[in-house]
Amino acid sequence: MKAAVYRGQNDIRIEEVPVPPVKAGQVLVKVAVCGVCPTDIKKIQTGSVPPPRIFGHETAGTIVRLGRGIRGFQVGDRVGLHHHVPCRKCHYCRHHAYAQCLQYKKTGITAGFEPAGGGYAEYVCVSDFCLPGIVKIPKAASFIQGAMLEPVNTVLKGVAQLGLRRGDVVAVYGQGPIGLLFTRVLFRLGIKVLAADLIPERLAFGRRFGAMWVGQPGELPAAALNDGPVDAAVVTVPVDGAVQEAHSLIRGAGRVLVFGHTMRGRVTGLDLGAVCVDEKAIVGSYSSDIRLQPASARFCFREGRFLGELSTETYPLLQTAEAIAAVSHPTGTRLKVMIAP
């Protein structure tokens, strides 16, 4: 089969590789579509993990082979995949901190080499411990909706950290694909959203996805005066100034969710008196929560029109490097980029 193989920093090559073998308890899936995620781009552009690998973890496709002992699935099932599934037994799992679980950190889907998701290939093999994360795609839903299960799950996990009530006001910094998902999820939960971005076209998307106010980040404080106190904020972009503004903007006992700062070693300044006396919390959220797969599926399969609007470009597998370059240069009209073998 063909696959886009990571061979080193900024080095993606289309190669012929073996179709991954299927052992007992595993399934083989023919990839229909895979989303391009900034997490993979970061690894490719920084060379932070050793090659060779085949990335791509926002994957949907069709089951074409079943290993011995598989129950509940059959050849021909259209499915969305989930590459991180926790053990649900360790210290971290008992505290629902699944992203820290050692099994969770072990990627369970591969197209060859060190398991890394494998969605930038024609076929992927799903390990036994990742089977609980597979979701069957209804007939009326698209493969794109199935591929959005993982990013939507991460958004639902982040929202759960905020402890919101219906009618609360939340500022969302960034209206790229993830920011727009936050805007839409919050809107569907009855939350009033103030959406901020530097790109005017993305603000228009934010309005269509349910934001009651859209504007530049620096305009948010004035908007908050008109629309009521801000109860929480979500920062989807790795911009320290956005975190600082959000922390000063929220009312006492509010929370700021840091979602886009995935590079370690960055230090920023905050008013610790506001953390202590005003009880303003900074919380982080990374990756997904297996418990939220049913809720993620409900959202994805009900919001087909919006997810279709969010998915703005699809590249063939042979142009994976071009797709990655496109995501690295965001525009007002380019949102979620997909790769379709």
SEKEMI-104671 format. One record per residue (C-alpha): x, y, z; residue in three letters. Coordinates in pm, 1 decimal. Example, Ala and Ser with C-alpha at 12.3 -4.5 7.8 and 13.67 -1.06 7.14 Angstrom:
2
PT       east      north         up   rest
PT     1230.0     -450.0      780.0    ALA
PT     1367.0     -106.0      714.0    SER
This chain:
341
PT       east      north         up   rest
PT        0.0        0.0        0.0    MET
PT       97.3      365.4      -23.3    LYS
PT      169.7      568.8      286.7    ALA
PT      308.6      909.8      377.5    ALA
PT      616.2      816.3      581.5    VAL
PT      787.2     1056.5      821.7    TYR
PT     1161.1     1021.6      761.9    ARG
PT     1286.7     1313.7      969.4    GLY
PT     1228.3     1680.8     1039.8    GLN
PT     1004.0     1826.2      765.7    ASN
PT     1060.4     1511.7      558.6    ASP
PT      744.2     1330.7      447.5    ILE
PT      778.4     1077.8      165.5    ARG
PT      517.4      876.9      -22.3    ILE
PT      637.7      516.2       -6.8    GLU
PT      520.2      162.3      -71.8    GLU
PT      493.8      -24.1      260.1    VAL
PT      337.7     -358.2      357.8    PRO
PT      -25.7     -364.2      460.5    VAL
PT       -5.8     -414.5      838.4    PRO
PT      -72.2     -773.9      946.2    PRO
PT     -381.3     -848.2     1153.2    VAL
PT     -334.9    -1059.2     1464.8    LYS
PT     -590.3    -1205.7     1701.7    ALA
PT     -803.9     -936.4     1860.1    GLY
PT     -721.2     -676.5     1592.9    GLN
PT     -905.3     -529.4     1295.2    VAL
PT     -782.6     -389.9      963.6    LEU
PT     -947.3      -71.3      837.9    VAL
PT     -930.8       75.4      488.5    LYS
PT     -884.7      448.5      545.3    VAL
PT    -1146.4      673.5      385.7    ALA
PT    -1037.3     1004.5      534.8    VAL
PT     -798.7     1133.9      801.9    CYS
PT     -784.5     1482.5      948.9    GLY
PT     -458.5     1676.4      964.1    VAL
PT     -395.2     1764.4     1328.7    CYS
PT     -151.1     2031.8     1451.8    PRO
PT      -17.4     1779.6     1704.9    THR
PT      122.1     1567.7     1421.9    ASP
PT      248.6     1876.3     1239.5    ILE
PT      441.1     1982.4     1550.1    LYS
PT      619.6     1646.8     1562.1    LYS
PT      698.0     1656.4     1190.4    ILE
PT      824.6     2014.0     1185.8    GLN
PT     1031.6     1990.3     1504.1    THR
PT     1158.7     1636.5     1451.9    GLY
PT     1071.7     1568.9     1815.0    SER
PT     1016.9     1194.3     1763.6    VAL
PT     1250.8      949.0     1588.2    PRO
PT     1156.7      830.8     1235.7    PRO
PT     1026.5      635.6     1059.0    PRO
PT      657.5      673.4     1146.0    ARG
PT      322.9      709.9      972.5    ILE
PT      115.0      976.4     1141.0    PHE
PT     -256.2     1056.3     1125.2    GLY
PT     -496.3      983.6     1409.5    HIS
PT     -828.9     1147.6     1315.8    GLU
PT     -927.1      848.0     1105.2    THR
PT    -1244.4      699.4      961.9    ALA
PT    -1283.0      411.2      720.7    GLY
PT    -1424.6       64.5      656.3    THR
PT    -1336.5     -260.1      832.2    ILE
PT    -1195.0     -503.4      574.7    VAL
PT    -1046.4     -779.5      792.9    ARG
PT    -1113.7     -921.0     1139.5    LEU
PT     -860.7    -1096.6     1358.6    GLY
PT     -950.5    -1410.6     1547.8    ARG
PT    -1180.8    -1355.6     1844.6    GLY
PT    -1336.4    -1027.2     1731.4    ILE
PT    -1698.0     -980.1     1840.2    ARG
PT    -1933.5     -690.1     1774.4    GLY
PT    -1783.4     -584.5     1440.7    PHE
PT    -1801.1     -721.7     1089.8    GLN
PT    -1636.1     -665.2      755.4    VAL
PT    -1800.5     -367.2      586.3    GLY
PT    -1868.7     -167.5      902.7    ASP
PT    -1798.6      203.2      854.2    ARG
PT    -1614.3      323.5     1164.8    VAL
PT    -1444.4      615.1     1332.9    GLY
PT    -1127.6      521.7     1519.7    LEU
PT     -974.8      623.2     1852.0    HIS
PT     -599.3      574.1     1887.2    HIS
PT     -562.3      634.7     2263.4    HIS
PT     -753.4      415.4     2509.8    VAL
PT     -656.6      403.0     2880.4    PRO
PT     -623.0       95.8     3098.7    CYS
PT     -886.4      228.9     3345.5    ARG
PT     -703.8       55.9     3632.9    LYS
PT     -395.0      264.0     3717.9    CYS
PT     -358.8      559.5     3955.8    HIS
PT     -423.0      811.8     3679.7    TYR
PT     -727.3      630.2     3546.7    CYS
PT     -877.2      606.0     3895.3    ARG
PT     -849.1      986.6     3904.1    HIS
PT     -987.7     1016.3     3548.6    HIS
PT     -657.0     1167.0     3432.7    ALA
PT     -652.7      936.4     3133.7    TYR
PT     -399.4     1131.3     2927.4    ALA
PT     -135.3     1046.7     3191.1    GLN
PT     -203.1      669.5     3178.0    CYS
PT       90.1      469.3     3038.6    LEU
PT     -136.5      254.8     2820.7    GLN
PT     -313.9      566.8     2695.8    TYR
PT       18.8      713.6     2586.9    LYS
PT       85.8      396.5     2386.6    LYS
PT      -67.9      458.4     2044.0    THR
PT     -280.6      159.6     1946.8    GLY
PT     -330.6      215.3     1573.1    ILE
PT      -57.7      169.2     1313.8    THR
PT       11.0      152.1      943.1    ALA
PT      361.7       21.1     1008.3    GLY
PT      679.7      112.9     1195.5    PHE
PT      639.0      259.5     1547.3    GLU
PT      262.0      300.4     1601.6    PRO
PT      172.3      665.6     1540.8    ALA
PT     -191.1      663.0     1426.2    GLY
PT     -126.0      556.2     1068.6    GLY
PT     -410.9      749.0      906.6    GLY
PT     -185.1      891.5      635.8    TYR
PT     -192.7      553.2      464.3    ALA
PT     -434.5      327.7      280.0    GLU
PT     -486.1       80.8      566.0    TYR
PT     -445.1       83.6      944.4    VAL
PT     -444.7     -195.6     1200.7    CYS
PT     -631.4     -133.2     1527.2    VAL
PT     -489.3     -306.2     1836.5    SER
PT     -711.2     -495.8     2077.4    ASP
PT     -692.0     -237.2     2356.2    PHE
PT     -822.4       33.8     2117.7    CYS
PT    -1133.3     -157.4     2012.8    LEU
PT    -1347.6        7.7     2285.5    PRO
PT    -1280.9      341.0     2116.1    GLY
PT    -1421.9      237.7     1776.6    ILE
PT    -1754.5      399.2     1686.2    VAL
PT    -1977.1      271.1     1405.7    LYS
PT    -2079.5      545.0     1162.6    ILE
PT    -2454.7      556.1     1086.5    PRO
PT    -2563.6      518.1      725.6    LYS
PT    -2678.9      879.1      708.6    ALA
PT    -2346.3     1015.3      834.5    ALA
PT    -2027.0     1082.3      638.3    SER
PT    -1673.4      957.4      690.7    PHE
PT    -1576.8     1317.5      770.7    ILE
PT    -1818.1     1312.0     1064.5    GLN
PT    -1652.8      989.1     1179.2    GLY
PT    -1305.4     1140.8     1148.3    ALA
PT    -1412.1     1431.0     1370.7    MET
PT    -1489.5     1205.0     1667.8    LEU
PT    -1144.0     1244.7     1821.9    GLU
PT    -1114.1     1626.4     1800.9    PRO
PT    -1472.1     1668.4     1923.1    VAL
PT    -1395.0     1438.3     2215.9    ASN
PT    -1100.1     1658.5     2315.7    THR
PT    -1326.9     1963.6     2308.2    VAL
PT    -1592.9     1796.4     2521.5    LEU
PT    -1323.1     1699.0     2770.9    LYS
PT    -1203.7     2060.3     2788.5    GLY
PT    -1556.1     2195.9     2835.9    VAL
PT    -1612.6     1951.9     3122.4    ALA
PT    -1319.8     2114.1     3306.8    GLN
PT    -1499.9     2448.5     3324.9    LEU
PT    -1798.9     2353.4     3542.0    GLY
PT    -2037.3     2570.9     3342.6    LEU
PT    -2408.4     2634.4     3388.3    ARG
PT    -2659.7     2714.1     3117.1    ARG
PT    -2656.8     3088.4     3044.7    GLY
PT    -2292.9     3138.5     3149.1    ASP
PT    -2068.4     3358.6     2935.6    VAL
PT    -1746.0     3209.7     2793.2    VAL
PT    -1475.7     3381.4     2588.5    ALA
PT    -1314.8     3159.6     2323.6    VAL
PT     -977.9     3279.2     2195.2    TYR
PT     -910.8     3149.1     1846.0    GLY
PT    -1167.0     3050.9     1582.1    GLN
PT     -966.8     2794.0     1393.1    GLY
PT    -1106.6     2439.9     1366.4    PRO
PT    -1075.4     2363.3     1738.5    ILE
PT    -1195.0     2706.6     1848.1    GLY
PT    -1499.7     2675.7     1624.6    LEU
PT    -1574.5     2334.3     1773.1    LEU
PT    -1561.2     2491.3     2119.3    PHE
PT    -1793.6     2768.1     2001.7    THR
PT    -2043.5     2520.6     1858.9    ARG
PT    -2034.6     2280.5     2155.0    VAL
PT    -2078.8     2565.9     2402.8    LEU
PT    -2363.2     2712.6     2199.2    PHE
PT    -2540.4     2376.2     2194.8    ARG
PT    -2504.9     2362.5     2575.4    LEU
PT    -2680.8     2696.4     2614.1    GLY
PT    -2361.2     2893.3     2685.4    ILE
PT    -2318.4     3250.4     2557.5    LYS
PT    -1995.8     3269.6     2356.2    VAL
PT    -1768.3     3566.4     2295.3    LEU
PT    -1541.8     3459.5     2007.3    ALA
PT    -1208.2     3627.4     1935.4    ALA
PT     -971.6     3589.0     1641.9    ASP
PT     -738.9     3804.3     1433.2    LEU
PT     -878.2     3681.5     1098.4    ILE
PT    -1209.2     3845.1      996.1    PRO
PT    -1328.9     3547.9      790.2    GLU
PT    -1289.5     3320.0     1088.8    ARG
PT    -1498.0     3556.2     1297.6    LEU
PT    -1773.9     3514.4     1039.5    ALA
PT    -1750.6     3138.0     1091.6    PHE
PT    -1769.0     3197.0     1466.9    GLY
PT    -2090.5     3390.0     1424.8    ARG
PT    -2241.7     3110.6     1213.9    ARG
PT    -2131.7     2850.6     1467.7    PHE
PT    -2323.9     3027.2     1745.5    GLY
PT    -2113.0     3306.7     1898.1    ALA
PT    -2322.6     3601.6     2019.3    MET
PT    -2025.6     3838.8     1981.3    TRP
PT    -1717.4     3822.7     1761.0    VAL
PT    -1416.0     4051.4     1743.5    GLY
PT    -1044.9     4102.6     1797.7    GLN
PT     -893.0     3965.1     2119.6    PRO
PT     -815.9     4313.9     2255.8    GLY
PT    -1180.5     4411.1     2210.2    GLU
PT    -1306.5     4140.1     2443.9    LEU
PT    -1286.8     4338.1     2769.7    PRO
PT    -1516.8     4607.9     2630.0    ALA
PT    -1753.6     4344.0     2492.7    ALA
PT    -1769.1     4180.1     2833.7    ALA
PT    -1890.1     4506.1     2987.3    LEU
PT    -2186.0     4504.2     2749.3    ASN
PT    -2272.5     4134.4     2760.4    ASP
PT    -2218.4     4063.8     3128.2    GLY
PT    -1938.5     3915.1     3338.8    PRO
PT    -1732.6     3642.2     3175.9    VAL
PT    -1753.5     3317.0     3369.8    ASP
PT    -1477.2     3128.8     3188.7    ALA
PT    -1241.2     3146.4     2893.0    ALA
PT    -1093.9     2895.2     2650.8    VAL
PT     -755.0     2969.1     2491.4    VAL
PT     -712.7     2748.6     2185.3    THR
PT     -405.6     2930.0     2050.3    VAL
PT      -50.7     2916.1     2198.7    PRO
PT      -47.7     3289.4     2271.3    VAL
PT       62.3     3390.5     2621.6    ASP
PT     -105.7     3729.7     2593.6    GLY
PT     -440.0     3560.7     2535.9    ALA
PT     -400.9     3360.9     2858.4    VAL
PT     -314.3     3675.4     3052.2    GLN
PT     -603.6     3874.3     2906.3    GLU
PT     -844.0     3588.0     2968.4    ALA
PT     -732.6     3556.0     3331.4    HIS
PT     -787.6     3926.6     3393.2    SER
PT    -1122.3     3916.8     3211.9    LEU
PT    -1302.8     3638.2     3396.3    ILE
PT    -1497.2     3711.5     3711.9    ARG
PT    -1398.7     3577.8     4054.3    GLY
PT    -1404.1     3197.3     4081.6    ALA
PT    -1387.4     3173.9     3701.5    GLY
PT    -1164.3     2938.8     3506.1    ARG
PT     -930.8     2973.9     3211.6    VAL
PT     -881.6     2659.8     3004.0    LEU
PT     -536.9     2642.7     2842.6    VAL
PT     -583.2     2419.9     2539.3    PHE
PT     -328.6     2526.0     2278.3    GLY
PT       -0.1     2541.0     2472.8    HIS
PT      137.6     2196.4     2393.4    THR
PT      509.2     2286.5     2385.5    MET
PT      684.6     2237.8     2719.1    ARG
PT      922.2     2489.3     2873.8    GLY
PT      719.3     2806.0     2815.0    ARG
PT      680.4     3030.6     3118.3    VAL
PT      446.3     3326.9     3148.1    THR
PT      341.7     3576.7     3413.9    GLY
PT       10.4     3576.8     3600.5    LEU
PT     -130.3     3772.7     3893.3    ASP
PT     -106.2     3511.7     4168.1    LEU
PT     -313.7     3733.7     4395.6    GLY
PT     -601.8     3690.4     4152.1    ALA
PT     -548.0     3313.8     4163.7    VAL
PT     -555.1     3311.1     4543.1    CYS
PT     -787.3     3591.8     4655.8    VAL
PT    -1019.1     3599.6     4353.2    ASP
PT    -1004.9     3220.0     4318.5    GLU
PT     -942.6     3241.7     3947.8    LYS
PT     -823.5     2904.5     3825.7    ALA
PT     -599.5     2804.3     3536.1    ILE
PT     -678.1     2454.4     3410.7    VAL
PT     -529.2     2250.4     3129.9    GLY
PT     -681.2     1984.8     2910.2    SER
PT     -496.8     1755.6     2673.5    TYR
PT     -627.1     1487.8     2439.8    SER
PT     -943.7     1284.7     2489.1    SER
PT    -1157.3     1102.4     2745.6    ASP
PT    -1285.2      754.6     2654.0    ILE
PT    -1596.1      812.2     2868.2    ARG
PT    -1700.7     1090.5     2631.7    LEU
PT    -1705.6      879.4     2314.2    GLN
PT    -2085.9      836.0     2321.7    PRO
PT    -2137.5     1211.7     2365.8    ALA
PT    -1881.7     1281.8     2094.5    SER
PT    -2065.4     1046.8     1858.3    ALA
PT    -2399.2     1213.1     1930.2    ARG
PT    -2253.7     1554.4     1853.0    PHE
PT    -2074.6     1446.0     1535.2    CYS
PT    -2369.0     1258.5     1389.3    PHE
PT    -2614.0     1542.0     1463.3    ARG
PT    -2395.4     1826.7     1345.2    GLU
PT    -2316.9     1706.0      994.6    GLY
PT    -2388.2     2041.5      830.2    ARG
PT    -2151.6     2230.8     1057.9    PHE
PT    -1877.2     1967.7     1041.5    LEU
PT    -1908.6     1970.7      664.5    GLY
PT    -1865.3     2347.1      667.3    GLU
PT    -1567.0     2311.3      899.7    LEU
PT    -1393.7     2069.0      660.9    SER
PT    -1280.1     2307.5      388.5    THR
PT    -1013.0     2114.6      194.2    GLU
PT     -935.6     1752.5      110.8    THR
PT     -601.2     1639.3      -31.2    TYR
PT     -516.5     1302.1     -183.9    PRO
PT     -268.6     1085.9        5.5    LEU
PT        0.8     1159.3     -253.9    LEU
PT      -16.4     1526.6     -150.3    GLN
PT       15.1     1472.8      225.0    THR
PT      317.3     1704.5      247.5    ALA
PT      117.9     1976.9       71.4    GLU
PT     -173.3     1925.4      311.5    ALA
PT       58.3     1965.3      609.5    ILE
PT      206.6     2281.3      459.0    ALA
PT     -143.3     2419.5      403.8    ALA
PT     -243.5     2366.8      767.2    VAL
PT       81.5     2535.7      872.5    SER
PT      -29.8     2853.9      692.5    HIS
PT     -384.0     2928.9      814.5    PRO
PT     -612.1     3154.8      615.7    THR
PT     -960.3     3287.9      667.1    GLY
PT    -1116.3     3025.9      442.8    THR
PT     -894.6     2726.6      527.8    ARG
PT    -1015.1     2541.4      835.7    LEU
PT    -1008.0     2164.1      878.2    LYS
PT     -791.8     1988.6      618.6    VAL
PT     -847.7     1621.7      538.9    MET
PT     -643.3     1357.9      358.6    ILE
PT     -833.2     1096.8      158.5    ALA
PT     -640.6      795.4       26.6    PRO
